[in-house]
Amino acid sequence: MKQLQTGQFYGQTNDTLCLDGVTLTDTEYTVEKVDWHYHKNAYFTFILQGKLIEGNKKEIYNCSAGELLFHNCQEPHYNIKPAGFTRGFHIEVEQKWLDYFSLDLNNLQGSIRISDPDIKFLLYKIFKETKISDNITSLSLQGLLQTLAGLKSILYTSERSKPLWVNKVNEILHDQMAEKLSLIDLSENLGIHPVHLSRDFSKYFHCSMGEYIRKLKVEKSLVMLSDKKYSLMDISFECGFSDQSHFIRCFKEITGINPLAYRRLLS
């Protein structure tokens, strides 16, 4: 079984940026099927455009734009690229980087799908910074990567420690983000008191419910922006914003740039 070295991925490499213990790679997937292989370093895969199927010993991930996976080092897996253009952004972390931030991955097996929108926004910001490429890019990336090191709480937190309603409300909000939701209806669906839901939501999602729904809408818009067939008006409607101006305002507040500027980054 082949081991891929630092910065090595199957496909066409657009850009590679090496920092102290971290390698950032922008890759276009051009190989229809990649047989079982593993990588020297632990790494994140963030799908920017298109679709990708990845399988390991435990499960199969059907990934589309906006999906984020974390892979431990030397974890065997294979890839299948469906028809169409697919592009991924990779962040490889060497052992010395893990040691510096006291990240022990010995008990982590297989890959992890990360759904937290704040982590995905952080990946978008890192990707954006690599495309700016000016005299402060390195300093900015080091700060963003230190924030990424805080992922230890996500990698190690057991789902068993969360009440059952947490995952259920997350599913509901993902499925119905574009609809008009009420606290009473959600509470009845979850079988918990509205006061309890409102009070404890921020404990598990680190923001208010309204803020979280806006993040989910912007996250969905980032996926749609990767496909040029959607206009800003189309995206505003599909993501449940009141109008295009509201969409642009929320998008900039969360990502730091406007939607068209982000679309240009993908060009």
C-alpha positions, -999 to +999 in steps of 0.1 A: +000+000+000+014+034-010+023+061+015+019+096+004+045+121+016+039+157+029+021+178+003+014+148-019-022+142-031-036+125-062-045+151-088-033+185-099-017+206-072-026+243-077-007+257-047+013+244-018+023+266+012+046+252+039+047+267+074+064+254+106+049+219+109+019+226+086+014+222+049-015+237+030-024+222-004-050+233-030-057+202-052-079+195-082-090+159-081-084+144-116-081+107-109-115+088-111-105+061-086-076+061-062-068+027-046-061+021-009-034+043+004-024+063+035-007+096+043+024+103+064+007+131+083-027+137+099-047+161+078-079+179+071-097+176+038-121+204+029-141+200-003-143+234-020-161+224-052-176+192-066-181+158-051-158+130-037-164+096-022-140+084+005-140+050+021-120+036+050-123+005+071-152+018+091-174+038+068-179+056+035-183+093+031-202+108+002-188+143+003-199+174-016-187+210-015-185+223+021-178+188+037-149+187+061-131+155+072-102+149+096-079+119+090-054+105+114-019+097+100-013+064+082-051+057+081-058+035+050-086+048+027-096+050-010-112+077-031-137+078-060-143+110-079-178+113-095-181+130-129-174+167-129-149+192-114-138+185-078-114+206-058-101+201-022-081+221+003-058+201+026-042+211+059-015+186+069-001+187+105+032+171+113+039+154+147+059+183+160+029+206+155+006+181+173+032+179+201+034+216+205-003+219+211-005+187+231-027+169+206-025+131+211-042+112+183-032+077+193-067+068+203-083+083+172-091+057+145-104+063+110-117+096+098-140+121+115-167+142+097-168+177+112-201+195+109-195+225+132-201+256+110-176+277+130-148+252+122-158+253+085-157+291+085-122+289+100-112+266+071-127+291+046-107+319+063-075+299+061-081+291+024-089+328+017-057+339+034-036+316+012-050+333-019-043+368-006-006+360-004+010+393+008+036+402+034+014+394+064-001+361+051+023+340+071+016+358+103-022+357+097-021+320+089-001+312+121-028+329+141-056+310+123-038+277+127-034+282+164-072+287+165-075+254+146-055+237+173-085+242+195-101+214+176-089+191+203-123+197+221-141+185+190-119+155+183-121+142+218-156+152+229-178+121+231-213+123+217-224+103+247-218+133+269-245+153+251-282+151+258-302+134+230-320+167+221-287+183+210-282+161+179-319+162+172-323+199+172-291+202+151-307+179+125-340+199+125-322+232+121-301+219+092-331+205+075-354+235+081-330+265+082-349+282+054-383+278+071-399+300+098-393+282+131-407+289+165-393+281+199-426+265+210-427+242+179-391+231+184-397+225+221-427+203+214-408+184+187-379+177+211-401+171+242-383+196+264-395+229+279-389+261+258-370+278+287-347+247+290-340+247+252-334+285+251-312+285+282-290+254+273-287+258+235-257+281+238-240+256+262-236+231+233-236+254+202-216+284+217-241+310+203-278+318+204-302+298+183-308+327+159-270+332+154-266+295+148-293+294+121-277+324+103-244+305+103-261+275+088-276+296+061-242+312+053-226+278+053-251+266+027-245+297+006-208+290+005-215+256-010-238+272-036-213+299-045-190+272-057-214+266-086-216+296-109-251+286-122-266+301-090-270+339-089-269+357-056-307+361-058-310+323-062-288+317-033-306+342-011-339+325-017-327+289-014-309+297+019-338+314+035-326+350+036-353+377+034-336+393+004-303+396-014-291+426+008-298+406+039-278+377+025-248+399+016-248+416+050-249+383+070-223+367+047-198+396+052-204+397+090-195+360+093-168+355+066-153+389+064-158+393+026-188+396+003-202+367-017-188+377-051-153+382-036-155+347-023-166+333-057-137+350-073-113+332-049-125+300-064-118+311-100 
